[in-house]
């Protein structure tokens, strides 16, 4: 497993705790956070618009596309609707359409610009032929933490886009089996991701005056990781709740 905790404000601002945080893991759907960041950065620069419509054809549909499958295809959907589907229900067709609109090279260029050295967008969602060739999407706990930190502090997006991103993450509907113990009263603005033998969760624990990033990546015999992760995330939650030293 890889884990990274990073204090964003309050008495633990800047405090960091990690376990194999710089090790590369399969990202699964966590890569959608990077796609969202590139999309909203384009919006901020006037190079894309949330109201822009993209055409959806039957040939575009891939498995696990709950939002788009609820529409009669062919249809046209706004970039805003596609982005919401990509994050809140992890819609894979919506993700692929946005990838094509932005360009995988440009998404990877953002990763390099931000210093996300272990993060790569290597294939479309559900392209298992590419995955079998070793072309996959990768990240690390520290990379995801850095991306979320930049979103939180407004270093990457303008105020409106930052709010848009955080609101979508707050409305995440896909749950993970990873036990993430949170402080009482906290909200978790996050994105999950899973593949066979992979369970990931990355987000911002929003606790007034004491918010922090929490990223967990797991692979292999997941049942062995869960008890330890429950203990670790509970200890972190206690520290941020009661201002105990990390």
Buried (B, 14 or more C-beta within 10 A) or exposed (E): BBBBBBBBBBBBEEBBBBBBBEBBBBBBBBBBBBBBBBBBBBBBEEEBEBEBEBEBEEEBBBEBBBBBEEEEBEEEBBBBBBBBBBBBBBBBBBBBBBBEBBEBEBBBEBBEEBEBBBBBBBBBBBBEEBBEEEEBBBBBBBBBBBBBBBBBEEEBBBEEBBEBBBEBBBEBEBEBEBBBBBBEEBBBBBBBBBBEEBBBBBBBBBBEEBBBBBBBBBBEEBEEBBEEBBEBBBBBBEBBBEEEEB
